[in-house]
């Protein structure tokens, strides 16, 4: 496999613009992997909420069930925004070179989003729905900040 990759690297060095293409493609793939991984984690959190909704149904607490369903819908919408966001359509993935400090800022925003989603995991089993809704909104803001930063390129 390494030998094959070395051959492609050698061929790529002979083709003008190939290196830039490979770097853009790598950024697209990393962005996609990140978003899919985060969306999968959000889906697991949503499953926890389904379990809590079923428990509310079992004890016949309709008010709790409705509140939890509203929270689940909010989480589901957030999951869709993460999972189905277009990959690589901004100029971040274009021909121009991205500066190292700009790439670092994007990685920092990615890390913040991942941490927010991890905090959601910790909050999902807790009894306080208001805290969970607050955590979802915080994660949504992190996603907005990341997407807005990337769209500036």
C-alpha positions in Angstrom: 0.0 0.0 0.0 2.8 2.4 0.9 4.5 1.7 -2.5 1.3 2.5 -4.3 0.9 5.7 -2.4 4.5 6.7 -3.2 3.8 6.1 -6.9 0.8 8.4 -6.7 2.8 11.0 -4.9 5.5 10.8 -7.6 2.9 11.0 -10.4 1.2 13.9 -8.5 4.4 15.8 -8.3 4.5 15.8 -12.1 1.0 17.2 -12.6 0.7 20.9 -12.0 -2.0 21.7 -9.4 -2.3 18.1 -8.2 -0.9 18.8 -4.8 -3.5 21.5 -4.2 -6.2 19.2 -5.3 -5.1 16.5 -2.9 -5.0 18.9 0.0 -8.5 20.2 -0.8 -9.7 16.6 -1.1 -8.1 15.8 2.2 -9.9 18.8 3.9 -13.2 17.7 2.4 -12.8 14.2 3.7 -11.7 15.4 7.1 -14.7 17.7 7.3 -17.0 14.9 6.3 -15.6 12.5 8.8 -15.8 15.0 11.6 -19.5 15.8 10.8 -20.5 12.2 10.4 -18.8 11.3 13.7 -20.4 14.1 15.5 -23.8 13.4 14.0 -23.5 9.7 15.1 -22.8 10.9 18.6 -25.9 13.2 18.5 -28.0 10.2 17.3 -26.9 8.2 20.4 -27.9 11.1 22.6 -31.3 11.2 20.8 -31.7 7.5 21.6 -31.2 8.3 25.3 -34.0 10.9 24.9 -36.3 8.2 23.3 -35.7 6.0 26.4 -36.5 8.9 28.7 -39.7 9.6 26.7 -40.7 6.0 26.9 -40.2 6.1 30.7 -42.4 9.3 30.9 -45.1 7.4 28.9 -44.8 4.4 31.2 -45.4 6.5 34.3 -48.1 8.4 32.4 -46.5 11.8 32.8 -47.8 13.6 29.7 -46.3 16.9 30.5 -42.8 15.4 30.9 -43.3 13.4 27.7 -44.2 16.6 25.7 -41.3 18.5 27.1 -38.9 15.7 26.3 -40.3 15.3 22.8 -39.8 19.1 22.2 -36.2 18.7 23.4 -35.7 15.6 21.2 -37.0 17.5 18.1 -34.5 20.3 18.8 -31.7 17.8 19.0 -32.9 16.0 15.9 -32.9 19.3 13.9 -29.4 20.0 15.2 -28.3 16.5 14.2 -29.6 17.1 10.7 -27.7 20.4 10.4 -24.5 18.6 11.4 -25.0 15.5 9.3 -26.3 17.0 6.1 -24.4 20.2 5.9 -22.8 20.5 2.5 -19.2 19.2 2.4 -16.5 21.2 0.8 -18.6 23.8 -1.0 -17.0 26.9 0.6 -13.9 28.5 -0.7 -12.1 27.0 2.3 -11.9 24.0 0.0 -11.0 26.0 -3.1 -7.7 26.5 -4.8 -6.3 29.3 -2.6 -3.9 28.4 0.1 -5.4 28.7 3.6 -3.1 30.2 6.1 -1.9 28.1 9.1 -3.5 30.4 11.7 -6.8 30.3 9.8 -6.7 26.5 9.7 -5.8 26.5 13.5 -8.9 28.7 14.1 -11.1 26.2 12.2 -9.7 23.3 14.2 -10.3 25.2 17.5 -13.9 25.8 16.4 -14.2 22.1 15.5 -12.8 21.2 18.9 -15.3 23.5 20.7 -18.2 21.9 18.8 -17.0 18.4 19.7 -16.7 19.4 23.3 -20.2 20.9 23.3 -21.6 17.6 21.9 -19.7 15.6 24.5 -21.3 17.8 27.2 -24.6 17.0 25.6 -23.9 13.3 26.2 -23.3 13.9 29.8 -26.4 16.0 30.2 -28.8 13.7 28.3 -29.3 11.3 31.1 -29.8 14.0 33.7 -33.2 15.0 34.9 -33.0 18.7 34.1 -34.4 19.3 30.6 -33.7 23.0 30.8 -30.0 22.3 31.1 -30.2 19.9 28.2 -32.0 22.5 26.0 -29.4 25.1 27.0 -26.6 22.7 26.0 -28.2 22.0 22.7 -28.5 25.7 21.9 -24.9 26.2 22.9 -23.8 23.4 20.5 -26.0 25.0 17.8 -24.2 28.3 18.3 -20.8 26.6 18.1 -21.9 25.0 14.7 -23.1 28.4 13.5 -19.8 30.1 14.5 -17.8 27.4 12.7 -19.9 27.5 9.6 -19.8 31.4 9.5 -16.0 31.4 9.9 -15.5 28.9 7.1 -18.0 30.9 4.9 -15.7 34.0 5.2 -13.1 32.4 2.9 
